[in-house]
Amino acid sequence: MKQEILEIKEKALKNHVPIIMDDTLEAIRDVLLKNNPKRILEIGTATGYSALCFFDILVSDGVDDVNSSDIQIDTIELNEERATEAKENIQRVGLENNIRVIVGDAVEVLSTVNEKYDIVFIDASKGKYPVFLEHAVRLSKKGSIIIADNVLYKGYVMSDYNLHKQRTAVRNLREFIKEATTNDILETEILEVGDGLTITKVK
């Protein structure tokens, strides 16, 4: 399966589809192996690369007695074309029973979800991160981990950036970080890997 995942990665890079960076994936690998999650929610599928990587890490590098059929990943994608490609990629490696692609606006989809997840991975519209965090906390249980990518957004979030073009995204990412780091039930670490990564434990 690793070869197929590598090919999916190379195609995404060739077509300029934003996918998870290698150093970010390494940081998430540590979280996955430490927590051995069975249920993962991903907000932002793209071509399915990250979901496939998460599954592969848990099965290939995780605990020896892991049952692959126990691992379930739900992943939400707004773009229908990318969602279709993601489904094809997932079917290509025979994981359609483990990874479910849900097509739709994440805010609308999340409002209909009431399951509990061990890991929630946020990597979608930066302007909606505060809303995603609210849902992620609701869909978590004690000990769940919420991971959010691109939280430093090219360095703009921690600078005095205030230009109109990215102002909303930057403002909302700052709001997301404030909530993640000040909420009493959350314990958050900010890592300067990739474009910034938060790892939040739900107490």
Backbone as JSON Lines, residues from 0, in Angstrom:
{"i":0,"aa":"M","n":[0.82,-1.22,0.0],"ca":[0.0,0.0,0.0],"c":[0.85,1.26,0.0]}
{"i":1,"aa":"K","n":[2.04,1.2,0.58],"ca":[2.88,2.39,0.66],"c":[3.2,2.95,-0.72]}
{"i":2,"aa":"Q","n":[3.41,2.08,-1.71],"ca":[3.73,2.54,-3.05],"c":[2.55,3.3,-3.65]}
{"i":3,"aa":"E","n":[1.34,2.78,-3.44],"ca":[0.15,3.46,-3.95],"c":[-0.02,4.83,-3.29]}
{"i":4,"aa":"I","n":[0.24,4.9,-1.99],"ca":[0.12,6.17,-1.29],"c":[1.15,7.17,-1.81]}
{"i":5,"aa":"L","n":[2.35,6.69,-2.09],"ca":[3.39,7.56,-2.65],"c":[2.97,8.1,-4.01]}
{"i":6,"aa":"E","n":[2.36,7.28,-4.81],"ca":[1.89,7.71,-6.14],"c":[0.77,8.75,-6.01]}
{"i":7,"aa":"I","n":[-0.12,8.56,-5.03],"ca":[-1.19,9.53,-4.78],"c":[-0.59,10.87,-4.35]}
{"i":8,"aa":"K","n":[0.43,10.8,-3.51],"ca":[1.12,12.01,-3.07],"c":[1.76,12.74,-4.24]}
{"i":9,"aa":"E","n":[2.47,12.01,-5.08],"ca":[3.17,12.62,-6.21],"c":[2.19,13.26,-7.19]}
{"i":10,"aa":"K","n":[1.05,12.61,-7.41],"ca":[0.04,13.18,-8.31],"c":[-0.53,14.48,-7.73]}
{"i":11,"aa":"A","n":[-0.8,14.48,-6.43],"ca":[-1.34,15.68,-5.78],"c":[-0.35,16.85,-5.88]}
{"i":12,"aa":"L","n":[0.91,16.57,-5.63],"ca":[1.93,17.62,-5.73],"c":[2.05,18.13,-7.15]}
{"i":13,"aa":"K","n":[1.99,17.22,-8.11],"ca":[2.09,17.59,-9.52],"c":[0.95,18.51,-9.93]}
{"i":14,"aa":"N","n":[-0.24,18.24,-9.37],"ca":[-1.44,19.01,-9.72],"c":[-1.7,20.17,-8.75]}
{"i":15,"aa":"H","n":[-0.72,20.43,-7.89],"ca":[-0.79,21.56,-6.94],"c":[-1.98,21.46,-6.0]}
{"i":16,"aa":"V","n":[-2.33,20.24,-5.61],"ca":[-3.37,20.03,-4.6],"c":[-2.7,20.09,-3.23]}
{"i":17,"aa":"P","n":[-3.17,20.95,-2.35],"ca":[-2.52,21.06,-1.02],"c":[-2.72,19.78,-0.21]}
{"i":18,"aa":"I","n":[-1.61,19.18,0.19],"ca":[-1.66,17.98,1.03],"c":[-0.76,18.19,2.23]}
{"i":19,"aa":"I","n":[-0.87,17.32,3.19],"ca":[-0.11,17.43,4.43],"c":[1.4,17.34,4.16]}
{"i":20,"aa":"M","n":[2.16,18.23,4.82],"ca":[3.61,18.25,4.64],"c":[4.26,17.09,5.37]}
{"i":21,"aa":"D","n":[5.44,16.68,4.91],"ca":[6.12,15.52,5.48],"c":[6.43,15.68,6.96]}
{"i":22,"aa":"D","n":[6.94,16.87,7.36],"ca":[7.3,17.04,8.78],"c":[6.05,17.12,9.66]}
{"i":23,"aa":"T","n":[4.96,17.63,9.1],"ca":[3.69,17.65,9.82],"c":[3.19,16.23,10.02]}
{"i":24,"aa":"L","n":[3.3,15.42,8.97],"ca":[2.87,14.03,9.06],"c":[3.68,13.26,10.1]}
{"i":25,"aa":"E","n":[4.97,13.57,10.2],"ca":[5.81,12.9,11.19],"c":[5.35,13.23,12.61]}
{"i":26,"aa":"A","n":[4.99,14.5,12.82],"ca":[4.5,14.91,14.15],"c":[3.19,14.21,14.47]}
{"i":27,"aa":"I","n":[2.33,14.07,13.48],"ca":[1.05,13.4,13.69],"c":[1.26,11.91,13.89]}
{"i":28,"aa":"R","n":[2.27,11.35,13.22],"ca":[2.59,9.93,13.4],"c":[2.82,9.63,14.89]}
{"i":29,"aa":"D","n":[3.56,10.5,15.56],"ca":[3.85,10.3,16.98],"c":[2.56,10.27,17.8]}
{"i":30,"aa":"V","n":[1.64,11.17,17.46],"ca":[0.36,11.24,18.18],"c":[-0.45,9.97,17.94]}
{"i":31,"aa":"L","n":[-0.5,9.52,16.69],"ca":[-1.26,8.33,16.36],"c":[-0.72,7.09,17.06]}
{"i":32,"aa":"L","n":[0.6,6.93,17.04],"ca":[1.2,5.75,17.64],"c":[1.09,5.77,19.17]}
{"i":33,"aa":"K","n":[1.06,6.95,19.74],"ca":[0.93,7.07,21.2],"c":[-0.49,6.76,21.65]}
{"i":34,"aa":"N","n":[-1.47,7.12,20.82],"ca":[-2.87,7.02,21.24],"c":[-3.65,5.85,20.63]}
{"i":35,"aa":"N","n":[-3.09,5.26,19.56],"ca":[-3.75,4.12,18.9],"c":[-5.25,4.32,18.71]}
{"i":36,"aa":"P","n":[-5.66,5.38,18.01],"ca":[-7.09,5.66,17.86],"c":[-7.79,4.63,16.98]}
{"i":37,"aa":"K","n":[-9.06,4.42,17.29],"ca":[-9.88,3.53,16.46],"c":[-10.81,4.33,15.53]}
{"i":38,"aa":"R","n":[-11.22,5.49,16.03],"ca":[-12.12,6.33,15.23],"c":[-11.49,7.71,15.02]}
{"i":39,"aa":"I","n":[-11.38,8.1,13.75],"ca":[-10.76,9.38,13.39],"c":[-11.75,10.16,12.52]}
{"i":40,"aa":"L","n":[-11.86,11.45,12.8],"ca":[-12.63,12.36,11.96],"c":[-11.67,13.34,11.32]}
{"i":41,"aa":"E","n":[-11.74,13.45,10.01],"ca":[-10.91,14.41,9.28],"c":[-11.8,15.44,8.61]}
{"i":42,"aa":"I","n":[-11.47,16.71,8.81],"ca":[-12.21,17.8,8.17],"c":[-11.31,18.36,7.08]}
{"i":43,"aa":"G","n":[-11.59,17.97,5.83],"ca":[-10.77,18.35,4.69],"c":[-10.04,17.15,4.11]}
{"i":44,"aa":"T","n":[-10.65,16.51,3.13],"ca":[-10.13,15.25,2.57],"c":[-9.07,15.46,1.52]}
{"i":45,"aa":"A","n":[-9.28,16.47,0.65],"ca":[-8.49,16.65,-0.58],"c":[-8.57,15.36,-1.39]}
{"i":46,"aa":"T","n":[-7.44,14.73,-1.69],"ca":[-7.47,13.52,-2.51],"c":[-7.4,12.24,-1.67]}
{"i":47,"aa":"G","n":[-7.53,12.37,-0.36],"ca":[-7.52,11.2,0.52],"c":[-6.15,10.81,1.01]}
{"i":48,"aa":"Y","n":[-5.14,11.57,0.64],"ca":[-3.75,11.21,0.99],"c":[-3.54,11.11,2.5]}
{"i":49,"aa":"S","n":[-3.96,12.12,3.25],"ca":[-3.69,12.11,4.69],"c":[-4.45,10.99,5.38]}
{"i":50,"aa":"A","n":[-5.7,10.77,5.01],"ca":[-6.47,9.68,5.63],"c":[-5.8,8.33,5.38]}
{"i":51,"aa":"L","n":[-5.32,8.13,4.16],"ca":[-4.62,6.89,3.83],"c":[-3.32,6.75,4.63]}
{"i":52,"aa":"C","n":[-2.62,7.87,4.81],"ca":[-1.39,7.85,5.61],"c":[-1.69,7.48,7.06]}
{"i":53,"aa":"F","n":[-2.75,8.06,7.61],"ca":[-3.11,7.77,9.01],"c":[-3.4,6.28,9.18]}
{"i":54,"aa":"F","n":[-4.19,5.73,8.26],"ca":[-4.53,4.3,8.34],"c":[-3.26,3.45,8.23]}
{"i":55,"aa":"D","n":[-2.41,3.79,7.29],"ca":[-1.18,3.02,7.07],"c":[-0.27,3.06,8.29]}
{"i":56,"aa":"I","n":[-0.16,4.22,8.93],"ca":[0.67,4.34,10.13],"c":[0.15,3.42,11.23]}
{"i":57,"aa":"L","n":[-1.16,3.43,11.44],"ca":[-1.75,2.64,12.52],"c":[-1.62,1.14,12.26]}
{"i":58,"aa":"V","n":[-1.74,0.74,11.0],"ca":[-1.69,-0.69,10.67],"c":[-0.25,-1.18,10.54]}
{"i":59,"aa":"S","n":[0.6,-0.38,9.89],"ca":[1.98,-0.81,9.61],"c":[2.93,-0.58,10.77]}
{"i":60,"aa":"D","n":[2.75,0.53,11.48],"ca":[3.7,0.92,12.52],"c":[3.13,0.87,13.93]}
{"i":61,"aa":"G","n":[1.84,0.6,14.05],"ca":[1.19,0.62,15.36],"c":[1.38,-0.67,16.13]}
{"i":62,"aa":"V","n":[0.53,-0.88,17.11],"ca":[0.65,-2.07,17.96],"c":[0.47,-3.33,17.13]}
{"i":63,"aa":"D","n":[1.17,-4.38,17.52],"ca":[1.21,-5.6,16.72],"c":[-0.15,-6.26,16.54]}
{"i":64,"aa":"D","n":[-1.01,-6.16,17.56],"ca":[-2.27,-6.88,17.49],"c":[-3.43,-6.02,16.98]}
{"i":65,"aa":"V","n":[-3.11,-4.9,16.31],"ca":[-4.17,-4.03,15.79],"c":[-4.97,-4.77,14.73]}
{"i":66,"aa":"N","n":[-6.28,-4.64,14.83],"ca":[-7.19,-5.22,13.84],"c":[-7.6,-4.1,12.89]}
{"i":67,"aa":"S","n":[-7.18,-4.18,11.64],"ca":[-7.42,-3.1,10.7],"c":[-8.91,-2.81,10.53]}
{"i":68,"aa":"S","n":[-9.75,-3.82,10.72],"ca":[-11.19,-3.61,10.55],"c":[-11.77,-2.73,11.65]}
{"i":69,"aa":"D","n":[-11.02,-2.58,12.76],"ca":[-11.49,-1.74,13.87],"c":[-11.25,-0.25,13.62]}
{"i":70,"aa":"I","n":[-10.4,0.07,12.65],"ca":[-10.04,1.46,12.39],"c":[-11.03,2.06,11.39]}
{"i":71,"aa":"Q","n":[-11.7,3.13,11.81],"ca":[-12.68,3.8,10.96],"c":[-12.33,5.29,10.87]}
{"i":72,"aa":"I","n":[-12.24,5.78,9.64],"ca":[-11.94,7.19,9.41],"c":[-13.08,7.8,8.61]}
{"i":73,"aa":"D","n":[-13.69,8.84,9.16],"ca":[-14.69,9.63,8.43],"c":[-14.01,10.92,7.99]}
{"i":74,"aa":"T","n":[-14.12,11.25,6.72],"ca":[-13.44,12.44,6.21],"c":[-14.39,13.25,5.34]}
{"i":75,"aa":"I","n":[-14.4,14.56,5.56],"ca":[-15.37,15.45,4.93],"c":[-14.69,16.32,3.87]}
{"i":76,"aa":"E","n":[-15.3,16.38,2.68],"ca":[-14.73,17.18,1.59],"c":[-15.84,17.97,0.88]}
{"i":77,"aa":"L","n":[-15.61,19.26,0.72],"ca":[-16.58,20.13,0.05],"c":[-16.55,19.98,-1.46]}
{"i":78,"aa":"N","n":[-15.33,19.89,-2.02],"ca":[-15.16,19.85,-3.47],"c":[-15.53,18.47,-4.03]}
{"i":79,"aa":"E","n":[-16.56,18.43,-4.83],"ca":[-17.06,17.13,-5.33],"c":[-16.03,16.41,-6.19]}
{"i":80,"aa":"E","n":[-15.3,17.15,-7.0],"ca":[-14.3,16.53,-7.87],"c":[-13.19,15.88,-7.05]}
{"i":81,"aa":"R","n":[-12.73,16.58,-6.02],"ca":[-11.68,16.02,-5.17],"c":[-12.22,14.85,-4.35]}
{"i":82,"aa":"A","n":[-13.47,14.96,-3.92],"ca":[-14.07,13.86,-3.16],"c":[-14.15,12.6,-4.01]}
{"i":83,"aa":"T","n":[-14.5,12.77,-5.28],"ca":[-14.56,11.63,-6.2],"c":[-13.2,11.0,-6.37]}
{"i":84,"aa":"E","n":[-12.17,11.85,-6.53],"ca":[-10.81,11.33,-6.66],"c":[-10.38,10.61,-5.39]}
{"i":85,"aa":"A","n":[-10.75,11.18,-4.24],"ca":[-10.4,10.55,-2.97],"c":[-11.04,9.17,-2.85]}
{"i":86,"aa":"K","n":[-12.3,9.07,-3.22],"ca":[-12.99,7.78,-3.17],"c":[-12.31,6.76,-4.08]}
{"i":87,"aa":"E","n":[-11.89,7.22,-5.26],"ca":[-11.19,6.32,-6.19],"c":[-9.86,5.87,-5.61]}
{"i":88,"aa":"N","n":[-9.14,6.79,-4.98],"ca":[-7.85,6.44,-4.37],"c":[-8.04,5.44,-3.23]}
{"i":89,"aa":"I","n":[-9.07,5.66,-2.45],"ca":[-9.34,4.77,-1.31],"c":[-9.74,3.38,-1.8]}
{"i":90,"aa":"Q","n":[-10.57,3.34,-2.85],"ca":[-10.97,2.05,-3.42],"c":[-9.78,1.34,-4.05]}
{"i":91,"aa":"R","n":[-8.89,2.12,-4.61],"ca":[-7.7,1.56,-5.27],"c":[-6.87,0.7,-4.31]}
{"i":92,"aa":"V","n":[-6.82,1.11,-3.05],"ca":[-6.05,0.35,-2.05],"c":[-6.96,-0.53,-1.19]}
{"i":93,"aa":"G","n":[-8.24,-0.61,-1.56],"ca":[-9.15,-1.53,-0.89],"c":[-9.57,-1.13,0.52]}
{"i":94,"aa":"L","n":[-9.65,0.18,0.77],"ca":[-9.98,0.63,2.12],"c":[-11.34,1.33,2.21]}
{"i":95,"aa":"E","n":[-12.21,1.07,1.24],"ca":[-13.51,1.75,1.24],"c":[-14.37,1.38,2.46]}
{"i":96,"aa":"N","n":[-14.07,0.25,3.1],"ca":[-14.82,-0.13,4.3],"c":[-14.26,0.53,5.56]}
{"i":97,"aa":"N","n":[-13.05,1.08,5.45],"ca":[-12.42,1.73,6.6],"c":[-12.45,3.25,6.54]}
{"i":98,"aa":"I","n":[-12.44,3.8,5.33],"ca":[-12.39,5.26,5.16],"c":[-13.63,5.7,4.39]}
{"i":99,"aa":"R","n":[-14.44,6.52,5.05],"ca":[-15.69,6.99,4.44],"c":[-15.57,8.46,4.09]}
{"i":100,"aa":"V","n":[-15.76,8.79,2.82],"ca":[-15.71,10.17,2.36],"c":[-17.13,10.74,2.37]}
{"i":101,"aa":"I","n":[-17.3,11.83,3.1],"ca":[-18.6,12.5,3.17],"c":[-18.48,13.8,2.38]}
{"i":102,"aa":"V","n":[-19.32,13.97,1.37],"ca":[-19.26,15.14,0.51],"c":[-20.22,16.21,1.02]}
{"i":103,"aa":"G","n":[-19.69,17.41,1.23],"ca":[-20.55,18.5,1.67],"c":[-19.77,19.56,2.43]}
{"i":104,"aa":"D","n":[-20.45,20.64,2.75],"ca":[-19.86,21.71,3.54],"c":[-19.66,21.2,4.97]}
{"i":105,"aa":"A","n":[-18.43,21.29,5.45],"ca":[-18.09,20.69,6.74],"c":[-18.94,21.23,7.88]}
{"i":106,"aa":"V","n":[-19.23,22.52,7.87],"ca":[-20.04,23.1,8.94],"c":[-21.42,22.47,8.97]}
{"i":107,"aa":"E","n":[-22.01,22.28,7.8],"ca":[-23.34,21.67,7.72],"c":[-23.28,20.19,8.08]}
{"i":108,"aa":"V","n":[-22.25,19.49,7.58],"ca":[-22.12,18.06,7.86],"c":[-21.9,17.83,9.35]}
{"i":109,"aa":"L","n":[-21.01,18.6,9.94],"ca":[-20.68,18.41,11.35],"c":[-21.88,18.59,12.26]}
{"i":110,"aa":"S","n":[-22.79,19.47,11.88],"ca":[-23.98,19.7,12.71],"c":[-24.9,18.49,12.75]}
{"i":111,"aa":"T","n":[-24.69,17.54,11.83],"ca":[-25.53,16.33,11.8],"c":[-24.83,15.13,12.44]}
{"i":112,"aa":"V","n":[-23.56,15.3,12.83],"ca":[-22.78,14.2,13.39],"c":[-22.85,14.22,14.92]}
{"i":113,"aa":"N","n":[-23.07,13.05,15.51],"ca":[-23.16,12.96,16.96],"c":[-22.3,11.84,17.54]}
{"i":114,"aa":"E","n":[-21.41,11.28,16.74],"ca":[-20.54,10.21,17.21],"c":[-19.36,10.79,17.98]}
{"i":115,"aa":"K","n":[-18.64,9.94,18.69],"ca":[-17.45,10.36,19.42],"c":[-16.21,9.81,18.72]}
{"i":116,"aa":"Y","n":[-15.19,10.63,18.63],"ca":[-13.96,10.26,17.94],"c":[-12.76,10.33,18.88]}
{"i":117,"aa":"D","n":[-11.77,9.5,18.59],"ca":[-10.52,9.51,19.36],"c":[-9.59,10.62,18.89]}
{"i":118,"aa":"I","n":[-9.63,10.86,17.57],"ca":[-8.8,11.91,16.96],"c":[-9.67,12.71,16.01]}
{"i":119,"aa":"V","n":[-9.54,14.03,16.06],"ca":[-10.16,14.9,15.05],"c":[-9.04,15.71,14.4]}
{"i":120,"aa":"F","n":[-8.97,15.63,13.07],"ca":[-7.93,16.34,12.33],"c":[-8.58,17.43,11.49]}
{"i":121,"aa":"I","n":[-8.19,18.68,11.73],"ca":[-8.77,19.83,11.04],"c":[-7.77,20.36,10.01]}
{"i":122,"aa":"D","n":[-8.2,20.35,8.75],"ca":[-7.33,20.85,7.67],"c":[-8.22,21.29,6.5]}
{"i":123,"aa":"A","n":[-9.03,22.31,6.76],"ca":[-9.96,22.79,5.74],"c":[-9.95,24.32,5.75]}
{"i":124,"aa":"S","n":[-11.07,24.95,5.44],"ca":[-11.14,26.4,5.34],"c":[-10.66,27.07,6.63]}
{"i":125,"aa":"K","n":[-9.6,27.88,6.51],"ca":[-8.98,28.48,7.69],"c":[-9.93,29.45,8.4]}
{"i":126,"aa":"G","n":[-10.8,30.09,7.64],"ca":[-11.74,31.04,8.23],"c":[-12.8,30.39,9.11]}
{"i":127,"aa":"K","n":[-12.9,29.07,9.02],"ca":[-13.93,28.35,9.79],"c":[-13.34,27.54,10.96]}
{"i":128,"aa":"Y","n":[-12.06,27.72,11.23],"ca":[-11.42,26.93,12.29],"c":[-12.11,27.07,13.65]}
{"i":129,"aa":"P","n":[-12.57,28.27,14.06],"ca":[-13.25,28.35,15.36],"c":[-14.51,27.47,15.42]}
{"i":130,"aa":"V","n":[-15.26,27.43,14.31],"ca":[-16.46,26.59,14.26],"c":[-16.07,25.12,14.27]}
{"i":131,"aa":"F","n":[-15.02,24.79,13.51],"ca":[-14.55,23.4,13.49],"c":[-14.13,22.95,14.89]}
{"i":132,"aa":"L","n":[-13.44,23.83,15.61],"ca":[-12.99,23.49,16.96],"c":[-14.18,23.23,17.88]}
{"i":133,"aa":"E","n":[-15.19,24.06,17.78],"ca":[-16.39,23.89,18.6],"c":[-17.01,22.51,18.38]}
{"i":134,"aa":"H","n":[-17.13,22.12,17.11],"ca":[-17.68,20.8,16.79],"c":[-16.73,19.69,17.23]}
{"i":135,"aa":"A","n":[-15.44,19.9,17.03],"ca":[-14.45,18.88,17.4],"c":[-14.53,18.57,18.89]}
{"i":136,"aa":"V","n":[-14.66,19.6,19.7],"ca":[-14.78,19.39,21.15],"c":[-16.06,18.62,21.46]}
{"i":137,"aa":"R","n":[-17.14,18.99,20.79],"ca":[-18.43,18.3,21.02],"c":[-18.35,16.83,20.64]}
{"i":138,"aa":"L","n":[-17.58,16.52,19.62],"ca":[-17.5,15.15,19.12],"c":[-16.35,14.36,19.76]}
{"i":139,"aa":"S","n":[-15.71,14.96,20.75],"ca":[-14.61,14.3,21.45],"c":[-15.09,13.75,22.79]}
{"i":140,"aa":"K","n":[-14.26,12.9,23.37],"ca":[-14.49,12.41,24.72],"c":[-13.24,12.72,25.53]}
{"i":141,"aa":"K","n":[-13.25,12.42,26.8],"ca":[-12.08,12.67,27.63],"c":[-10.89,11.89,27.08]}
{"i":142,"aa":"G","n":[-9.8,12.61,26.82],"ca":[-8.61,11.98,26.28],"c":[-8.49,12.05,24.77]}
{"i":143,"aa":"S","n":[-9.54,12.49,24.08],"ca":[-9.46,12.64,22.63],"c":[-8.45,13.73,22.26]}
{"i":144,"aa":"I","n":[-7.92,13.63,21.06],"ca":[-6.92,14.59,20.58],"c":[-7.48,15.32,19.35]}
{"i":145,"aa":"I","n":[-7.38,16.64,19.37],"ca":[-7.78,17.47,18.22],"c":[-6.5,18.05,17.62]}
{"i":146,"aa":"I","n":[-6.27,17.76,16.34],"ca":[-5.08,18.25,15.64],"c":[-5.53,19.22,14.56]}
{"i":147,"aa":"A","n":[-4.9,20.37,14.48],"ca":[-5.24,21.35,13.44],"c":[-3.98,21.77,12.69]}
{"i":148,"aa":"D","n":[-4.05,21.73,11.37],"ca":[-2.9,22.07,10.52],"c":[-3.01,23.5,10.0]}
{"i":149,"aa":"N","n":[-1.87,24.06,9.62],"ca":[-1.78,25.4,9.0],"c":[-2.24,26.52,9.93]}
{"i":150,"aa":"V","n":[-2.08,26.36,11.23],"ca":[-2.61,27.34,12.16],"c":[-1.78,28.63,12.22]}
{"i":151,"aa":"L","n":[-0.54,28.59,11.73],"ca":[0.27,29.81,11.73],"c":[0.18,30.55,10.4]}
{"i":152,"aa":"Y","n":[-0.35,29.88,9.39],"ca":[-0.72,30.48,8.11],"c":[0.34,31.42,7.54]}
{"i":153,"aa":"K","n":[1.44,30.8,7.12],"ca":[2.54,31.53,6.48],"c":[3.18,32.57,7.39]}
{"i":154,"aa":"G","n":[3.0,32.39,8.69],"ca":[3.57,33.33,9.65],"c":[2.69,34.53,9.93]}
{"i":155,"aa":"Y","n":[1.57,34.66,9.2],"ca":[0.71,35.83,9.36],"c":[0.05,35.9,10.74]}
{"i":156,"aa":"V","n":[-0.3,34.73,11.29],"ca":[-1.1,34.69,12.51],"c":[-0.36,35.29,13.7]}
{"i":157,"aa":"M","n":[0.95,35.06,13.8],"ca":[1.72,35.57,14.92],"c":[2.41,36.9,14.62]}
{"i":158,"aa":"S","n":[2.08,37.5,13.48],"ca":[2.68,38.8,13.13],"c":[1.6,39.88,13.25]}
{"i":159,"aa":"D","n":[1.94,41.09,12.8],"ca":[0.95,42.17,12.84],"c":[0.21,42.29,11.5]}
{"i":160,"aa":"Y","n":[0.15,41.19,10.79],"ca":[-0.48,41.16,9.46],"c":[-1.94,41.62,9.54]}
{"i":161,"aa":"N","n":[-2.31,42.55,8.68],"ca":[-3.68,43.06,8.7],"c":[-4.15,43.46,7.3]}
{"i":162,"aa":"L","n":[-3.53,42.89,6.27],"ca":[-3.93,43.23,4.91],"c":[-5.29,42.62,4.61]}
{"i":163,"aa":"H","n":[-6.02,43.22,3.7],"ca":[-7.41,42.82,3.46],"c":[-7.53,41.4,2.92]}
{"i":164,"aa":"K","n":[-6.62,41.0,2.06],"ca":[-6.77,39.74,1.32],"c":[-6.97,38.53,2.23]}
{"i":165,"aa":"Q","n":[-6.17,38.42,3.28],"ca":[-6.24,37.25,4.16],"c":[-6.73,37.61,5.56]}
{"i":166,"aa":"R","n":[-7.32,38.79,5.7],"ca":[-7.62,39.29,7.05],"c":[-8.58,38.38,7.81]}
{"i":167,"aa":"T","n":[-9.63,37.9,7.15],"ca":[-10.63,37.07,7.84],"c":[-10.01,35.76,8.31]}
{"i":168,"aa":"A","n":[-9.24,35.11,7.43],"ca":[-8.61,33.84,7.79],"c":[-7.67,34.03,8.97]}
{"i":169,"aa":"V","n":[-6.86,35.09,8.92],"ca":[-5.9,35.34,9.99],"c":[-6.62,35.63,11.3]}
{"i":170,"aa":"R","n":[-7.64,36.48,11.24],"ca":[-8.4,36.82,12.46],"c":[-9.02,35.57,13.08]}
{"i":171,"aa":"N","n":[-9.61,34.72,12.25],"ca":[-10.28,33.53,12.78],"c":[-9.29,32.47,13.29]}
{"i":172,"aa":"L","n":[-8.13,32.4,12.66],"ca":[-7.1,31.5,13.17],"c":[-6.59,31.98,14.53]}
{"i":173,"aa":"R","n":[-6.47,33.28,14.69],"ca":[-6.07,33.83,16.0],"c":[-7.13,33.5,17.05]}
{"i":174,"aa":"E","n":[-8.4,33.6,16.65],"ca":[-9.49,33.25,17.56],"c":[-9.44,31.77,17.92]}
{"i":175,"aa":"F","n":[-9.16,30.93,16.92],"ca":[-9.04,29.49,17.15],"c":[-7.93,29.19,18.16]}
{"i":176,"aa":"I","n":[-6.76,29.8,17.98],"ca":[-5.63,29.55,18.88],"c":[-5.96,30.04,20.3]}
{"i":177,"aa":"K","n":[-6.6,31.19,20.39],"ca":[-6.97,31.72,21.72],"c":[-7.88,30.75,22.44]}
{"i":178,"aa":"E","n":[-8.9,30.23,21.75],"ca":[-9.84,29.3,22.37],"c":[-9.14,27.99,22.75]}
{"i":179,"aa":"A","n":[-8.29,27.51,21.85],"ca":[-7.6,26.24,22.09],"c":[-6.64,26.32,23.26]}
{"i":180,"aa":"T","n":[-6.1,27.5,23.5],"ca":[-5.08,27.64,24.55],"c":[-5.63,28.19,25.87]}
{"i":181,"aa":"T","n":[-6.87,28.69,25.87],"ca":[-7.43,29.27,27.1],"c":[-8.62,28.5,27.66]}
{"i":182,"aa":"N","n":[-9.22,27.65,26.85],"ca":[-10.36,26.85,27.32],"c":[-9.89,25.88,28.4]}
{"i":183,"aa":"D","n":[-10.58,25.86,29.52],"ca":[-10.16,25.07,30.67],"c":[-10.16,23.57,30.42]}
{"i":184,"aa":"I","n":[-10.95,23.11,29.47],"ca":[-11.01,21.66,29.24],"c":[-10.04,21.21,28.15]}
{"i":185,"aa":"L","n":[-9.28,22.16,27.61],"ca":[-8.34,21.84,26.54],"c":[-6.9,22.11,26.97]}
{"i":186,"aa":"E","n":[-6.01,21.25,26.52],"ca":[-4.57,21.42,26.77],"c":[-3.88,21.41,25.42]}
{"i":187,"aa":"T","n":[-3.35,22.55,25.0],"ca":[-2.89,22.71,23.62],"c":[-1.4,23.02,23.52]}
{"i":188,"aa":"E","n":[-0.77,22.35,22.56],"ca":[0.63,22.59,22.23],"c":[0.69,23.08,20.79]}
{"i":189,"aa":"I","n":[1.46,24.13,20.54],"ca":[1.63,24.65,19.19],"c":[3.02,24.26,18.68]}
{"i":190,"aa":"L","n":[3.06,23.55,17.58],"ca":[4.33,23.11,17.0],"c":[4.63,23.9,15.73]}
{"i":191,"aa":"E","n":[5.87,24.35,15.61],"ca":[6.27,25.09,14.41],"c":[6.81,24.12,13.36]}
{"i":192,"aa":"V","n":[5.96,23.22,12.96],"ca":[6.28,22.31,11.86],"c":[5.33,22.61,10.71]}
{"i":193,"aa":"G","n":[5.79,22.39,9.49],"ca":[4.96,22.72,8.35],"c":[4.54,24.17,8.41]}
{"i":194,"aa":"D","n":[3.23,24.4,8.35],"ca":[2.69,25.74,8.42],"c":[2.03,26.0,9.78]}
{"i":195,"aa":"G","n":[2.53,25.27,10.78],"ca":[1.99,25.42,12.12],"c":[0.98,24.33,12.45]}
{"i":196,"aa":"L","n":[1.15,23.68,13.6],"ca":[0.29,22.56,13.98],"c":[-0.07,22.69,15.45]}
{"i":197,"aa":"T","n":[-1.37,22.56,15.76],"ca":[-1.76,22.5,17.16],"c":[-2.18,21.07,17.49]}
{"i":198,"aa":"I","n":[-1.77,20.62,18.66],"ca":[-2.18,19.33,19.18],"c":[-2.87,19.58,20.51]}
{"i":199,"aa":"T","n":[-4.15,19.31,20.55],"ca":[-4.98,19.64,21.69],"c":[-5.56,18.39,22.32]}
{"i":200,"aa":"K","n":[-5.36,18.25,23.62],"ca":[-5.94,17.12,24.35],"c":[-7.18,17.6,25.09]}
{"i":201,"aa":"V","n":[-8.24,16.82,24.97],"ca":[-9.47,17.12,25.67],"c":[-9.4,16.49,27.06]}
{"i":202,"aa":"K","n":[-9.46,17.31,28.11],"ca":[-9.31,16.81,29.48],"c":[-10.56,16.08,29.95]}
